């Protein structure tokens, strides 16, 4: 799973929770991200933020595990 896929899936999850806005910011939004750059997302207007946070954390955990398996090292 690539960072682009994680970003798209995060946005989809946020929309499913009624988000009014999902904003990607930081190096990924600017197009200056490196391989190990983090993913910065701001979300507004979510119906159940705690449940959304749990699902996004699970998605990011899967992404990190996948990155470590493929890359053979630590993922950022």
HTML snippet that shows the backbone in 3Dmol.js (N, CA, C, O; Angstrom):
<script src="https://3Dmol.org/build/3Dmol-min.js"></script>
<div id="view" style="width:600px;height:400px;position:relative"></div>
<script>
const pdb = `
ATOM      1  N   UNK A   1       0.851  -1.175   0.000  1.00  0.00           N
ATOM      2  CA  UNK A   1       0.000   0.000   0.000  1.00  0.00           C
ATOM      3  C   UNK A   1       0.895   1.236   0.000  1.00  0.00           C
ATOM      4  O   UNK A   1       1.788   1.360   0.838  1.00  0.00           O
ATOM      5  N   UNK A   2       0.658   2.139  -0.929  1.00  0.00           N
ATOM      6  CA  UNK A   2       1.450   3.356  -1.053  1.00  0.00           C
ATOM      7  C   UNK A   2       0.781   4.497  -0.295  1.00  0.00           C
ATOM      8  O   UNK A   2      -0.402   4.430   0.041  1.00  0.00           O
ATOM      9  N   UNK A   3       1.555   5.540  -0.033  1.00  0.00           N
ATOM     10  CA  UNK A   3       1.033   6.695   0.698  1.00  0.00           C
ATOM     11  C   UNK A   3      -0.188   7.285  -0.002  1.00  0.00           C
ATOM     12  O   UNK A   3      -1.141   7.685   0.666  1.00  0.00           O
ATOM     13  N   UNK A   4      -0.179   7.347  -1.337  1.00  0.00           N
ATOM     14  CA  UNK A   4      -1.333   7.887  -2.082  1.00  0.00           C
ATOM     15  C   UNK A   4      -2.598   7.094  -1.762  1.00  0.00           C
ATOM     16  O   UNK A   4      -3.678   7.665  -1.605  1.00  0.00           O
ATOM     17  N   UNK A   5      -2.453   5.780  -1.668  1.00  0.00           N
ATOM     18  CA  UNK A   5      -3.606   4.929  -1.357  1.00  0.00           C
ATOM     19  C   UNK A   5      -4.102   5.184   0.066  1.00  0.00           C
ATOM     20  O   UNK A   5      -5.307   5.204   0.317  1.00  0.00           O
ATOM     21  N   UNK A   6      -3.170   5.376   0.990  1.00  0.00           N
ATOM     22  CA  UNK A   6      -3.541   5.655   2.381  1.00  0.00           C
ATOM     23  C   UNK A   6      -4.287   6.985   2.456  1.00  0.00           C
ATOM     24  O   UNK A   6      -5.277   7.104   3.178  1.00  0.00           O
ATOM     25  N   UNK A   7      -3.816   7.975   1.717  1.00  0.00           N
ATOM     26  CA  UNK A   7      -4.473   9.284   1.703  1.00  0.00           C
ATOM     27  C   UNK A   7      -5.887   9.168   1.142  1.00  0.00           C
ATOM     28  O   UNK A   7      -6.830   9.706   1.722  1.00  0.00           O
ATOM     29  N   UNK A   8      -6.039   8.472   0.023  1.00  0.00           N
ATOM     30  CA  UNK A   8      -7.372   8.291  -0.574  1.00  0.00           C
ATOM     31  C   UNK A   8      -8.303   7.541   0.374  1.00  0.00           C
ATOM     32  O   UNK A   8      -9.465   7.914   0.532  1.00  0.00           O
ATOM     33  N   UNK A   9      -7.792   6.486   1.002  1.00  0.00           N
ATOM     34  CA  UNK A   9      -8.622   5.693   1.918  1.00  0.00           C
ATOM     35  C   UNK A   9      -8.989   6.503   3.165  1.00  0.00           C
ATOM     36  O   UNK A   9     -10.104   6.390   3.675  1.00  0.00           O
ATOM     37  N   UNK A  10      -8.055   7.313   3.651  1.00  0.00           N
ATOM     38  CA  UNK A  10      -8.342   8.177   4.797  1.00  0.00           C
ATOM     39  C   UNK A  10      -9.452   9.167   4.453  1.00  0.00           C
ATOM     40  O   UNK A  10     -10.370   9.373   5.246  1.00  0.00           O
ATOM     41  N   UNK A  11      -9.368   9.776   3.278  1.00  0.00           N
ATOM     42  CA  UNK A  11     -10.411  10.716   2.832  1.00  0.00           C
ATOM     43  C   UNK A  11     -11.754  10.007   2.702  1.00  0.00           C
ATOM     44  O   UNK A  11     -12.789  10.566   3.065  1.00  0.00           O
ATOM     45  N   UNK A  12     -11.741   8.784   2.189  1.00  0.00           N
ATOM     46  CA  UNK A  12     -12.981   8.016   2.042  1.00  0.00           C
ATOM     47  C   UNK A  12     -13.595   7.736   3.414  1.00  0.00           C
ATOM     48  O   UNK A  12     -14.797   7.916   3.613  1.00  0.00           O
ATOM     49  N   UNK A  13     -12.761   7.295   4.358  1.00  0.00           N
ATOM     50  CA  UNK A  13     -13.249   7.035   5.714  1.00  0.00           C
ATOM     51  C   UNK A  13     -13.858   8.300   6.317  1.00  0.00           C
ATOM     52  O   UNK A  13     -14.926   8.253   6.928  1.00  0.00           O
ATOM     53  N   UNK A  14     -13.182   9.413   6.145  1.00  0.00           N
ATOM     54  CA  UNK A  14     -13.674  10.677   6.699  1.00  0.00           C
ATOM     55  C   UNK A  14     -15.019  11.052   6.096  1.00  0.00           C
ATOM     56  O   UNK A  14     -15.920  11.488   6.812  1.00  0.00           O
ATOM     57  N   UNK A  15     -15.161  10.888   4.790  1.00  0.00           N
ATOM     58  CA  UNK A  15     -16.447  11.184   4.138  1.00  0.00           C
ATOM     59  C   UNK A  15     -17.541  10.272   4.678  1.00  0.00           C
ATOM     60  O   UNK A  15     -18.673  10.710   4.881  1.00  0.00           O
ATOM     61  N   UNK A  16     -17.206   8.999   4.912  1.00  0.00           N
ATOM     62  CA  UNK A  16     -18.186   8.057   5.463  1.00  0.00           C
ATOM     63  C   UNK A  16     -18.664   8.475   6.854  1.00  0.00           C
ATOM     64  O   UNK A  16     -19.767   8.119   7.269  1.00  0.00           O
ATOM     65  N   UNK A  17     -17.835   9.227   7.565  1.00  0.00           N
ATOM     66  CA  UNK A  17     -18.191   9.707   8.899  1.00  0.00           C
ATOM     67  C   UNK A  17     -18.768  11.118   8.851  1.00  0.00           C
ATOM     68  O   UNK A  17     -18.888  11.771   9.887  1.00  0.00           O
ATOM     69  N   UNK A  18     -19.124  11.593   7.662  1.00  0.00           N
ATOM     70  CA  UNK A  18     -19.794  12.880   7.514  1.00  0.00           C
ATOM     71  C   UNK A  18     -18.897  14.100   7.549  1.00  0.00           C
ATOM     72  O   UNK A  18     -19.373  15.206   7.805  1.00  0.00           O
ATOM     73  N   UNK A  19     -17.600  13.923   7.294  1.00  0.00           N
ATOM     74  CA  UNK A  19     -16.683  15.062   7.336  1.00  0.00           C
ATOM     75  C   UNK A  19     -17.106  16.142   6.346  1.00  0.00           C
ATOM     76  O   UNK A  19     -17.424  15.859   5.191  1.00  0.00           O
ATOM     77  N   UNK A  20     -17.103  17.371   6.820  1.00  0.00           N
ATOM     78  CA  UNK A  20     -17.410  18.503   5.954  1.00  0.00           C
ATOM     79  C   UNK A  20     -16.165  18.911   5.173  1.00  0.00           C
ATOM     80  O   UNK A  20     -16.260  19.374   4.037  1.00  0.00           O
ATOM     81  N   UNK A  21     -15.001  18.737   5.786  1.00  0.00           N
ATOM     82  CA  UNK A  21     -13.734  19.054   5.132  1.00  0.00           C
ATOM     83  C   UNK A  21     -12.684  18.017   5.508  1.00  0.00           C
ATOM     84  O   UNK A  21     -12.618  17.569   6.653  1.00  0.00           O
ATOM     85  N   UNK A  22     -11.868  17.645   4.532  1.00  0.00           N
ATOM     86  CA  UNK A  22     -10.695  16.806   4.749  1.00  0.00           C
ATOM     87  C   UNK A  22      -9.558  17.526   4.039  1.00  0.00           C
ATOM     88  O   UNK A  22      -9.584  17.688   2.819  1.00  0.00           O
ATOM     89  N   UNK A  23      -8.563  17.955   4.801  1.00  0.00           N
ATOM     90  CA  UNK A  23      -7.495  18.774   4.240  1.00  0.00           C
ATOM     91  C   UNK A  23      -6.160  18.055   4.401  1.00  0.00           C
ATOM     92  O   UNK A  23      -5.755  17.720   5.515  1.00  0.00           O
ATOM     93  N   UNK A  24      -5.489  17.823   3.292  1.00  0.00           N
ATOM     94  CA  UNK A  24      -4.131  17.293   3.294  1.00  0.00           C
ATOM     95  C   UNK A  24      -3.193  18.492   3.331  1.00  0.00           C
ATOM     96  O   UNK A  24      -3.341  19.422   2.539  1.00  0.00           O
ATOM     97  N   UNK A  25      -2.233  18.475   4.243  1.00  0.00           N
ATOM     98  CA  UNK A  25      -1.286  19.582   4.318  1.00  0.00           C
ATOM     99  C   UNK A  25       0.109  19.032   4.537  1.00  0.00           C
ATOM    100  O   UNK A  25       0.290  17.819   4.646  1.00  0.00           O
ATOM    101  N   UNK A  26       1.085  19.899   4.602  1.00  0.00           N
ATOM    102  CA  UNK A  26       2.456  19.475   4.800  1.00  0.00           C
ATOM    103  C   UNK A  26       3.131  19.101   3.490  1.00  0.00           C
ATOM    104  O   UNK A  26       2.691  19.494   2.410  1.00  0.00           O
ATOM    105  N   UNK A  27       4.200  18.337   3.608  1.00  0.00           N
ATOM    106  CA  UNK A  27       5.022  18.026   2.437  1.00  0.00           C
ATOM    107  C   UNK A  27       4.278  17.241   1.361  1.00  0.00           C
ATOM    108  O   UNK A  27       4.551  17.418   0.174  1.00  0.00           O
ATOM    109  N   UNK A  28       3.355  16.388   1.749  1.00  0.00           N
ATOM    110  CA  UNK A  28       2.608  15.623   0.738  1.00  0.00           C
ATOM    111  C   UNK A  28       1.697  16.543  -0.071  1.00  0.00           C
ATOM    112  O   UNK A  28       1.536  16.341  -1.275  1.00  0.00           O
ATOM    113  N   UNK A  29       1.109  17.535   0.559  1.00  0.00           N
ATOM    114  CA  UNK A  29       0.255  18.490  -0.152  1.00  0.00           C
ATOM    115  C   UNK A  29       1.090  19.395  -1.060  1.00  0.00           C
ATOM    116  O   UNK A  29       0.647  19.783  -2.141  1.00  0.00           O
ATOM    117  N   UNK A  30       2.291  19.721  -0.612  1.00  0.00           N
ATOM    118  CA  UNK A  30       3.168  20.605  -1.389  1.00  0.00           C
ATOM    119  C   UNK A  30       3.878  19.876  -2.523  1.00  0.00           C
ATOM    120  O   UNK A  30       4.430  20.505  -3.426  1.00  0.00           O
ATOM    121  N   UNK A  31       3.861  18.538  -2.471  1.00  0.00           N
ATOM    122  CA  UNK A  31       4.581  17.771  -3.487  1.00  0.00           C
ATOM    123  C   UNK A  31       6.063  17.644  -3.199  1.00  0.00           C
ATOM    124  O   UNK A  31       6.848  17.341  -4.098  1.00  0.00           O
ATOM    125  N   UNK A  32       6.456  17.876  -1.941  1.00  0.00           N
ATOM    126  CA  UNK A  32       7.868  17.793  -1.568  1.00  0.00           C
ATOM    127  C   UNK A  32       8.156  16.616  -0.638  1.00  0.00           C
ATOM    128  O   UNK A  32       9.222  16.552  -0.025  1.00  0.00           O
ATOM    129  N   UNK A  33       7.208  15.689  -0.534  1.00  0.00           N
ATOM    130  CA  UNK A  33       7.361  14.543   0.376  1.00  0.00           C
ATOM    131  C   UNK A  33       8.493  13.636  -0.077  1.00  0.00           C
ATOM    132  O   UNK A  33       8.759  13.476  -1.268  1.00  0.00           O
ATOM    133  N   UNK A  34       9.133  13.063   0.893  1.00  0.00           N
ATOM    134  CA  UNK A  34      10.153  12.044   0.645  1.00  0.00           C
ATOM    135  C   UNK A  34       9.540  10.691   0.963  1.00  0.00           C
ATOM    136  O   UNK A  34       8.402  10.615   1.426  1.00  0.00           O
ATOM    137  N   UNK A  35      10.276   9.645   0.719  1.00  0.00           N
ATOM    138  CA  UNK A  35       9.770   8.285   0.936  1.00  0.00           C
ATOM    139  C   UNK A  35       9.262   8.081   2.360  1.00  0.00           C
ATOM    140  O   UNK A  35       8.258   7.399   2.568  1.00  0.00           O
ATOM    141  N   UNK A  36       9.941   8.662   3.329  1.00  0.00           N
ATOM    142  CA  UNK A  36       9.594   8.424   4.731  1.00  0.00           C
ATOM    143  C   UNK A  36       8.835   9.595   5.371  1.00  0.00           C
ATOM    144  O   UNK A  36       8.752   9.685   6.596  1.00  0.00           O
ATOM    145  N   UNK A  37       8.288  10.480   4.552  1.00  0.00           N
ATOM    146  CA  UNK A  37       7.523  11.615   5.080  1.00  0.00           C
ATOM    147  C   UNK A  37       6.214  11.143   5.698  1.00  0.00           C
ATOM    148  O   UNK A  37       5.628  10.148   5.270  1.00  0.00           O
ATOM    149  N   UNK A  38       5.773  11.871   6.706  1.00  0.00           N
ATOM    150  CA  UNK A  38       4.497  11.535   7.336  1.00  0.00           C
ATOM    151  C   UNK A  38       3.335  12.051   6.490  1.00  0.00           C
ATOM    152  O   UNK A  38       3.537  12.707   5.468  1.00  0.00           O
ATOM    153  N   UNK A  39       2.129  11.745   6.930  1.00  0.00           N
ATOM    154  CA  UNK A  39       0.917  12.176   6.237  1.00  0.00           C
ATOM    155  C   UNK A  39       0.149  13.071   7.201  1.00  0.00           C
ATOM    156  O   UNK A  39      -0.276  12.632   8.270  1.00  0.00           O
ATOM    157  N   UNK A  40      -0.024  14.333   6.809  1.00  0.00           N
ATOM    158  CA  UNK A  40      -0.709  15.314   7.653  1.00  0.00           C
ATOM    159  C   UNK A  40      -2.107  15.558   7.109  1.00  0.00           C
ATOM    160  O   UNK A  40      -2.270  15.972   5.961  1.00  0.00           O
ATOM    161  N   UNK A  41      -3.124  15.298   7.942  1.00  0.00           N
ATOM    162  CA  UNK A  41      -4.516  15.457   7.533  1.00  0.00           C
ATOM    163  C   UNK A  41      -5.286  16.179   8.638  1.00  0.00           C
ATOM    164  O   UNK A  41      -5.160  15.850   9.817  1.00  0.00           O
ATOM    165  N   UNK A  42      -6.083  17.167   8.236  1.00  0.00           N
ATOM    166  CA  UNK A  42      -7.005  17.843   9.153  1.00  0.00           C
ATOM    167  C   UNK A  42      -8.424  17.492   8.720  1.00  0.00           C
ATOM    168  O   UNK A  42      -8.724  17.442   7.527  1.00  0.00           O
ATOM    169  N   UNK A  43      -9.298  17.248   9.704  1.00  0.00           N
ATOM    170  CA  UNK A  43     -10.676  16.837   9.417  1.00  0.00           C
ATOM    171  C   UNK A  43     -11.628  17.709  10.232  1.00  0.00           C
ATOM    172  O   UNK A  43     -11.392  17.967  11.412  1.00  0.00           O
ATOM    173  N   UNK A  44     -12.713  18.162   9.583  1.00  0.00           N
ATOM    174  CA  UNK A  44     -13.718  18.979  10.280  1.00  0.00           C
ATOM    175  C   UNK A  44     -15.113  18.429  10.019  1.00  0.00           C
ATOM    176  O   UNK A  44     -15.418  17.961   8.922  1.00  0.00           O
ATOM    177  N   UNK A  45     -15.953  18.494  11.045  1.00  0.00           N
ATOM    178  CA  UNK A  45     -17.362  18.147  10.895  1.00  0.00           C
ATOM    179  C   UNK A  45     -17.678  16.670  10.889  1.00  0.00           C
ATOM    180  O   UNK A  45     -18.605  16.237  10.204  1.00  0.00           O
ATOM    181  N   UNK A  46     -16.921  15.888  11.640  1.00  0.00           N
ATOM    182  CA  UNK A  46     -17.118  14.437  11.677  1.00  0.00           C
ATOM    183  C   UNK A  46     -18.184  14.079  12.714  1.00  0.00           C
ATOM    184  O   UNK A  46     -18.236  14.668  13.794  1.00  0.00           O
ATOM    185  N   UNK A  47     -19.029  13.111  12.374  1.00  0.00           N
ATOM    186  CA  UNK A  47     -20.106  12.681  13.270  1.00  0.00           C
ATOM    187  C   UNK A  47     -19.588  11.965  14.513  1.00  0.00           C
ATOM    188  O   UNK A  47     -20.052  12.257  15.615  1.00  0.00           O
ATOM    189  N   UNK A  48     -18.645  11.041  14.372  1.00  0.00           N
ATOM    190  CA  UNK A  48     -18.136  10.254  15.498  1.00  0.00           C
ATOM    191  C   UNK A  48     -16.615  10.212  15.395  1.00  0.00           C
ATOM    192  O   UNK A  48     -16.041   9.262  14.864  1.00  0.00           O
ATOM    193  N   UNK A  49     -15.971  11.265  15.916  1.00  0.00           N
ATOM    194  CA  UNK A  49     -14.534  11.405  15.744  1.00  0.00           C
ATOM    195  C   UNK A  49     -13.751  10.259  16.365  1.00  0.00           C
ATOM    196  O   UNK A  49     -12.782   9.791  15.767  1.00  0.00           O
ATOM    197  N   UNK A  50     -14.140   9.794  17.542  1.00  0.00           N
ATOM    198  CA  UNK A  50     -13.390   8.727  18.212  1.00  0.00           C
ATOM    199  C   UNK A  50     -13.349   7.458  17.375  1.00  0.00           C
ATOM    200  O   UNK A  50     -12.299   6.828  17.256  1.00  0.00           O
ATOM    201  N   UNK A  51     -14.476   7.081  16.797  1.00  0.00           N
ATOM    202  CA  UNK A  51     -14.508   5.880  15.956  1.00  0.00           C
ATOM    203  C   UNK A  51     -13.697   6.094  14.680  1.00  0.00           C
ATOM    204  O   UNK A  51     -12.979   5.195  14.242  1.00  0.00           O
ATOM    205  N   UNK A  52     -13.811   7.279  14.085  1.00  0.00           N
ATOM    206  CA  UNK A  52     -13.018   7.586  12.888  1.00  0.00           C
ATOM    207  C   UNK A  52     -11.533   7.494  13.201  1.00  0.00           C
ATOM    208  O   UNK A  52     -10.769   6.896  12.443  1.00  0.00           O
ATOM    209  N   UNK A  53     -11.119   8.092  14.328  1.00  0.00           N
ATOM    210  CA  UNK A  53      -9.708   8.062  14.710  1.00  0.00           C
ATOM    211  C   UNK A  53      -9.205   6.624  14.831  1.00  0.00           C
ATOM    212  O   UNK A  53      -8.107   6.309  14.372  1.00  0.00           O
ATOM    213  N   UNK A  54     -10.004   5.750  15.447  1.00  0.00           N
ATOM    214  CA  UNK A  54      -9.613   4.343  15.590  1.00  0.00           C
ATOM    215  C   UNK A  54      -9.407   3.692  14.224  1.00  0.00           C
ATOM    216  O   UNK A  54      -8.433   2.967  14.021  1.00  0.00           O
ATOM    217  N   UNK A  55     -10.312   3.948  13.295  1.00  0.00           N
ATOM    218  CA  UNK A  55     -10.198   3.329  11.973  1.00  0.00           C
ATOM    219  C   UNK A  55      -9.007   3.886  11.196  1.00  0.00           C
ATOM    220  O   UNK A  55      -8.319   3.141  10.499  1.00  0.00           O
ATOM    221  N   UNK A  56      -8.762   5.192  11.311  1.00  0.00           N
ATOM    222  CA  UNK A  56      -7.613   5.792  10.626  1.00  0.00           C
ATOM    223  C   UNK A  56      -6.316   5.271  11.241  1.00  0.00           C
ATOM    224  O   UNK A  56      -5.365   4.985  10.514  1.00  0.00           O
ATOM    225  N   UNK A  57      -6.262   5.144  12.559  1.00  0.00           N
ATOM    226  CA  UNK A  57      -5.069   4.595  13.211  1.00  0.00           C
ATOM    227  C   UNK A  57      -4.811   3.165  12.755  1.00  0.00           C
ATOM    228  O   UNK A  57      -3.661   2.782  12.541  1.00  0.00           O
ATOM    229  N   UNK A  58      -5.863   2.377  12.606  1.00  0.00           N
ATOM    230  CA  UNK A  58      -5.711   1.007  12.115  1.00  0.00           C
ATOM    231  C   UNK A  58      -5.183   1.009  10.682  1.00  0.00           C
ATOM    232  O   UNK A  58      -4.298   0.223  10.344  1.00  0.00           O
ATOM    233  N   UNK A  59      -5.722   1.887   9.843  1.00  0.00           N
ATOM    234  CA  UNK A  59      -5.254   2.003   8.463  1.00  0.00           C
ATOM    235  C   UNK A  59      -3.777   2.378   8.423  1.00  0.00           C
ATOM    236  O   UNK A  59      -3.007   1.781   7.670  1.00  0.00           O
ATOM    237  N   UNK A  60      -3.373   3.364   9.226  1.00  0.00           N
ATOM    238  CA  UNK A  60      -1.978   3.781   9.256  1.00  0.00           C
ATOM    239  C   UNK A  60      -1.082   2.665   9.785  1.00  0.00           C
ATOM    240  O   UNK A  60       0.041   2.500   9.309  1.00  0.00           O
ATOM    241  N   UNK A  61      -1.562   1.901  10.759  1.00  0.00           N
ATOM    242  CA  UNK A  61      -0.798   0.777  11.293  1.00  0.00           C
ATOM    243  C   UNK A  61      -0.543  -0.269  10.212  1.00  0.00           C
ATOM    244  O   UNK A  61       0.564  -0.794  10.089  1.00  0.00           O
ATOM    245  N   UNK A  62      -1.570  -0.562   9.440  1.00  0.00           N
ATOM    246  CA  UNK A  62      -1.419  -1.514   8.330  1.00  0.00           C
ATOM    247  C   UNK A  62      -0.409  -0.976   7.330  1.00  0.00           C
ATOM    248  O   UNK A  62       0.448  -1.721   6.855  1.00  0.00           O
ATOM    249  N   UNK A  63      -0.499   0.310   7.004  1.00  0.00           N
ATOM    250  CA  UNK A  63       0.428   0.941   6.071  1.00  0.00           C
ATOM    251  C   UNK A  63       1.864   0.821   6.574  1.00  0.00           C
ATOM    252  O   UNK A  63       2.765   0.481   5.807  1.00  0.00           O
ATOM    253  N   UNK A  64       2.083   1.100   7.871  1.00  0.00           N
ATOM    254  CA  UNK A  64       3.434   1.023   8.427  1.00  0.00           C
ATOM    255  C   UNK A  64       3.968  -0.404   8.406  1.00  0.00           C
ATOM    256  O   UNK A  64       5.132  -0.622   8.068  1.00  0.00           O
ATOM    257  N   UNK A  65       3.135  -1.374   8.762  1.00  0.00           N
ATOM    258  CA  UNK A  65       3.565  -2.774   8.735  1.00  0.00           C
ATOM    259  C   UNK A  65       3.916  -3.194   7.315  1.00  0.00           C
ATOM    260  O   UNK A  65       4.927  -3.859   7.092  1.00  0.00           O
ATOM    261  N   UNK A  66       3.090  -2.811   6.364  1.00  0.00           N
ATOM    262  CA  UNK A  66       3.327  -3.142   4.963  1.00  0.00           C
ATOM    263  C   UNK A  66       4.625  -2.494   4.488  1.00  0.00           C
ATOM    264  O   UNK A  66       5.420  -3.124   3.790  1.00  0.00           O
ATOM    265  N   UNK A  67       4.837  -1.232   4.869  1.00  0.00           N
ATOM    266  CA  UNK A  67       6.044  -0.512   4.467  1.00  0.00           C
ATOM    267  C   UNK A  67       7.288  -1.181   5.024  1.00  0.00           C
ATOM    268  O   UNK A  67       8.307  -1.267   4.339  1.00  0.00           O
ATOM    269  N   UNK A  68       7.213  -1.655   6.262  1.00  0.00           N
ATOM    270  CA  UNK A  68       8.366  -2.328   6.863  1.00  0.00           C
ATOM    271  C   UNK A  68       8.668  -3.641   6.161  1.00  0.00           C
ATOM    272  O   UNK A  68       9.833  -3.982   5.951  1.00  0.00           O
ATOM    273  N   UNK A  69       7.619  -4.387   5.793  1.00  0.00           N
ATOM    274  CA  UNK A  69       7.815  -5.666   5.100  1.00  0.00           C
ATOM    275  C   UNK A  69       8.448  -5.451   3.738  1.00  0.00           C
ATOM    276  O   UNK A  69       9.371  -6.170   3.355  1.00  0.00           O
ATOM    277  N   UNK A  70       7.958  -4.469   3.012  1.00  0.00           N
ATOM    278  CA  UNK A  70       8.458  -4.199   1.667  1.00  0.00           C
ATOM    279  C   UNK A  70       9.827  -3.548   1.714  1.00  0.00           C
ATOM    280  O   UNK A  70      10.730  -3.922   0.967  1.00  0.00           O
ATOM    281  N   UNK A  71       9.976  -2.552   2.616  1.00  0.00           N
ATOM    282  CA  UNK A  71      11.210  -1.783   2.673  1.00  0.00           C
ATOM    283  C   UNK A  71      12.303  -2.439   3.488  1.00  0.00           C
ATOM    284  O   UNK A  71      13.479  -2.103   3.347  1.00  0.00           O
ATOM    285  N   UNK A  72      11.921  -3.369   4.335  1.00  0.00           N
ATOM    286  CA  UNK A  72      12.909  -4.063   5.143  1.00  0.00           C
ATOM    287  C   UNK A  72      13.428  -3.265   6.323  1.00  0.00           C
ATOM    288  O   UNK A  72      14.355  -3.703   7.004  1.00  0.00           O
ATOM    289  N   UNK A  73      12.851  -2.106   6.577  1.00  0.00           N
ATOM    290  CA  UNK A  73      13.308  -1.288   7.693  1.00  0.00           C
ATOM    291  C   UNK A  73      12.163  -0.578   8.347  1.00  0.00           C
ATOM    292  O   UNK A  73      10.994  -0.904   8.142  1.00  0.00           O
ATOM    293  N   UNK A  74      12.528   0.412   9.149  1.00  0.00           N
ATOM    294  CA  UNK A  74      11.495   1.183   9.842  1.00  0.00           C
ATOM    295  C   UNK A  74      10.799   2.117   8.870  1.00  0.00           C
ATOM    296  O   UNK A  74      11.427   2.684   7.976  1.00  0.00           O
ATOM    297  N   UNK A  75       9.512   2.268   9.052  1.00  0.00           N
ATOM    298  CA  UNK A  75       8.752   3.254   8.282  1.00  0.00           C
ATOM    299  C   UNK A  75       8.536   4.473   9.154  1.00  0.00           C
ATOM    300  O   UNK A  75       8.411   4.360  10.373  1.00  0.00           O
ATOM    301  N   UNK A  76       8.492   5.636   8.532  1.00  0.00           N
ATOM    302  CA  UNK A  76       8.281   6.875   9.298  1.00  0.00           C
ATOM    303  C   UNK A  76       6.815   7.140   9.494  1.00  0.00           C
ATOM    304  O   UNK A  76       6.445   8.136  10.115  1.00  0.00           O
TER     305      UNK A  76
END
`;
const viewer = $3Dmol.createViewer("view");
viewer.addModel(pdb, "pdb");
viewer.setStyle({}, {cartoon: {color: "spectrum"}});
viewer.zoomTo();
viewer.render();
</script>
